[in-house]
Amino acid sequence: MSPSASSTVSSWLLVLLCAVSGAYCLRQVRRAGGGAAGDAVMGFGMALMAVPLRSTGGWQDPALAVLFCGAALHAVWLLRGGAHHAHHLVGSLTMVYMSLTAVSGHGHGAGLPLLTGLLLLYYAGYAVLGGARLVTAGGTVAPRQAGGPDGGSGSGSGELTRACRLAMGIGMLAMLLTM
């Protein structure tokens, strides 16, 4: 398989992973309230951003930047309820950064190296910590209440919610690596 074909397959796998995570979070919003709404927006937005057939310089990247600016404002609003919403703010601002980078530099290598490096460290740490928490939980953690920070519905879905968030964190790491 050629490098460009491999890259396209990887992009479509990332689209699928993010879309499935977004759909699961949307399902949680419908079942348990608005706790997972930010995760759903992030999952679907990441899926849109990862689509390999988008044209550079088109309307998609500015539209995604506006969408994620709105998500960042929503995350700032949610910070009133506790610091556990800070990750949503970081994620939304990261997506704004990647969208604006795509608009201004038409893709690869156009980001600020220091900022990109810091974000890579953040998401690498998030992935390692999230993976460790998911593995060590092993079903022994009591499910969260509906609408809680994990978006659990009280029926044992907390681990699946954490897995979706971990998948999106790894997806974010992969997207940053392509900058």
Solvent accessible surface area in square Angstrom, and as a share of the most:
residue,aa,sasa,rsa
1,M,177,0.79
2,S,58,0.37
3,P,118,0.74
4,S,81,0.53
5,A,42,0.32
6,S,48,0.31
7,S,64,0.42
8,T,55,0.32
9,V,73,0.42
10,S,63,0.41
11,S,27,0.17
12,W,104,0.37
13,L,108,0.54
14,L,26,0.13
15,V,20,0.11
16,L,108,0.54
17,L,72,0.36
18,C,0,0.00
19,A,31,0.24
20,V,89,0.51
21,S,4,0.02
22,G,0,0.00
23,A,50,0.39
24,Y,24,0.09
25,C,0,0.00
26,L,82,0.41
27,R,124,0.45
28,Q,2,0.01
29,V,35,0.20
30,R,203,0.74
31,R,119,0.43
32,A,20,0.16
33,G,37,0.36
34,G,57,0.55
35,G,32,0.31
36,A,2,0.01
37,A,34,0.26
38,G,19,0.18
39,D,7,0.04
40,A,5,0.04
41,V,57,0.33
42,M,18,0.08
43,G,0,0.00
44,F,77,0.32
45,G,1,0.01
46,M,1,0.00
47,A,8,0.06
48,L,99,0.49
49,M,19,0.09
50,A,12,0.10
51,V,36,0.21
52,P,48,0.30
53,L,139,0.69
54,R,61,0.22
55,S,67,0.43
56,T,98,0.57
57,G,52,0.50
58,G,24,0.23
59,W,184,0.65
60,Q,39,0.17
61,D,6,0.03
62,P,57,0.36
63,A,47,0.37
64,L,10,0.05
65,A,7,0.05
66,V,110,0.63
67,L,77,0.38
68,F,0,0.00
69,C,61,0.37
70,G,39,0.37
71,A,22,0.17
72,A,8,0.06
73,L,129,0.64
74,H,85,0.38
75,A,1,0.01
76,V,77,0.44
77,W,152,0.53
78,L,51,0.25
79,L,58,0.29
80,R,166,0.61
81,G,63,0.60
82,G,25,0.24
83,A,83,0.65
84,H,93,0.41
85,H,34,0.15
86,A,41,0.32
87,H,50,0.22
88,H,28,0.13
89,L,36,0.18
90,V,45,0.26
91,G,3,0.03
92,S,3,0.02
93,L,92,0.46
94,T,2,0.01
95,M,0,0.00
96,V,16,0.09
97,Y,30,0.11
98,M,11,0.05
99,S,0,0.00
100,L,96,0.48
101,T,11,0.07
102,A,19,0.15
103,V,56,0.32
104,S,91,0.59
105,G,32,0.31
106,H,109,0.49
107,G,24,0.23
108,H,156,0.70
109,G,64,0.62
110,A,41,0.32
111,G,16,0.16
112,L,114,0.57
113,P,117,0.73
114,L,139,0.69
115,L,67,0.33
116,T,17,0.10
117,G,30,0.28
118,L,98,0.49
119,L,20,0.10
120,L,42,0.21
121,L,128,0.64
122,Y,80,0.30
123,Y,2,0.01
124,A,38,0.29
125,G,32,0.31
126,Y,51,0.19
127,A,15,0.12
128,V,112,0.64
129,L,95,0.47
130,G,19,0.18
131,G,18,0.18
132,A,51,0.39
133,R,151,0.55
134,L,43,0.21
135,V,119,0.69
136,T,108,0.63
137,A,8,0.06
138,G,62,0.60
139,G,59,0.57
140,T,120,0.70
141,V,63,0.36
142,A,78,0.61
143,P,62,0.39
144,R,103,0.37
145,Q,145,0.65
146,A,63,0.49
147,G,40,0.39
148,G,18,0.18
149,P,56,0.35
150,D,13,0.07
151,G,3,0.03
152,G,0,0.00
153,S,27,0.18
154,G,44,0.43
155,S,79,0.51
156,G,39,0.38
157,S,15,0.09
158,G,1,0.01
159,E,45,0.20
160,L,95,0.47
161,T,1,0.00
162,R,42,0.15
163,A,33,0.26
164,C,12,0.07
165,R,37,0.13
166,L,26,0.13
167,A,17,0.13
168,M,11,0.05
169,G,2,0.02
170,I,82,0.42
171,G,1,0.01
172,M,4,0.02
173,L,36,0.18
174,A,40,0.31
175,M,15,0.07
176,L,1,0.01
177,L,120,0.60
178,T,86,0.50
179,M,46,0.20
